[in-house]
Amino acid sequence: MLEKLKEIEQEIMDELSPEVYVAKRLSLDLDRLSDDERGFYLTGYLEGLQRAILLFHENSSDNSYTINIDDIF
């Protein structure tokens, strides 16, 4: 599962230049976002989390949503 998440991370990183990533990361302050911007950001974040959970679930033999801390680190 961790390998699949790393692959997804790499695909996204390939889409962003380092300059854009750093600029957006530094400027991302959820408290300063408008309600619409905040909703857009949180929706994207939630989609990513749900996708990670789904991928983990598909690759898990125990059909559980419990994630072992060793699988994360």
C-alpha positions in Angstrom: 0.0 0.0 0.0 2.8 2.4 0.9 4.4 1.8 -2.5 1.1 2.7 -4.3 0.8 5.9 -2.3 4.4 6.8 -3.2 3.6 6.2 -6.8 0.6 8.6 -6.6 2.7 11.1 -4.8 5.4 10.9 -7.5 2.8 11.3 -10.3 1.5 14.5 -8.6 5.1 15.8 -8.0 5.8 15.2 -11.7 2.9 17.6 -12.5 4.3 20.4 -10.4 7.5 22.3 -10.8 9.4 22.7 -7.5 8.9 26.5 -7.7 5.1 26.2 -8.0 5.0 23.6 -5.2 7.0 25.8 -2.8 5.1 29.0 -3.7 1.7 27.3 -3.2 2.7 25.5 -0.1 4.0 28.6 1.6 1.0 30.6 0.5 -1.5 28.0 1.7 -3.1 29.4 4.8 -6.5 27.9 5.4 -7.5 30.8 7.7 -7.0 33.3 4.8 -9.0 31.4 2.2 -12.5 32.4 1.2 -15.3 30.0 2.0 -15.3 28.9 -1.7 -11.5 28.5 -1.8 -11.5 26.6 1.5 -14.3 24.3 0.3 -12.4 23.6 -3.0 -9.1 22.8 -1.1 -10.8 20.6 1.5 -12.8 18.8 -1.2 -9.5 17.9 -3.0 -7.9 16.9 0.3 -10.8 14.7 1.2 -10.8 13.1 -2.3 -7.1 12.2 -1.8 -7.7 10.7 1.6 -10.7 8.7 0.4 -8.6 7.4 -2.6 -5.8 6.4 -0.2 -8.3 4.5 2.0 -9.8 2.8 -1.0 -6.4 1.7 -2.3 -5.4 0.4 1.1 -8.7 -1.5 1.4 -8.4 -3.0 -2.1 -4.9 -4.3 -1.2 -5.9 -5.5 2.3 -6.7 -9.1 2.9 -8.6 -8.4 6.2 -11.2 -6.0 4.7 -10.6 -3.6 7.5 -10.2 0.2 7.5 -7.7 0.0 10.3 -4.3 1.1 9.3 -1.3 -0.3 11.2 1.1 2.5 12.2 4.0 0.5 10.7 2.2 0.8 7.3 2.4 4.6 7.5 6.0 4.9 8.5 
